[in-house]
Amino acid sequence: MLVAAAIHFLVPLPAVYLYSSIIIAASLGVIGFAVMMWAWWQFEKHEVAICPTDATDHLITDGVYRFTRNPMYLGMIMMIFGIAVFFGTLPFYAAVAAYFAIINWAFCPYEEEKLVRVFGREYEDYRSRVRRWL
């Protein structure tokens, strides 16, 4: 995001509004934040460590985790997309794509492999029922 902001403010680029509504941008940000915080609250409620490298002994499958296996990442993507919609320039849309790519193809596979090792069939059943994103 910092690179996107630097390019946006230092290099005069025309806006490439995919959506030009501040209401859409704000809605994405607020909904994304709410989804992320709902997931965080569930981690707190179940006393599960939030850091992906920490040990875990509880698989959360209720609440927002009934709809997506990665609500925190989904919330962050929605917030970043809201920023992109607000500014409407290519660097911000590229930041959304880059963040998604890193999360989807680096972080999620690492975390999912860890969960398979820890929870085995229980996680595999959950993964077959609930999509990674939506």
Order of alpha helices (4+ residues) and beta strands (2+ residues): alpha-alpha-alpha-alpha-alpha-alpha
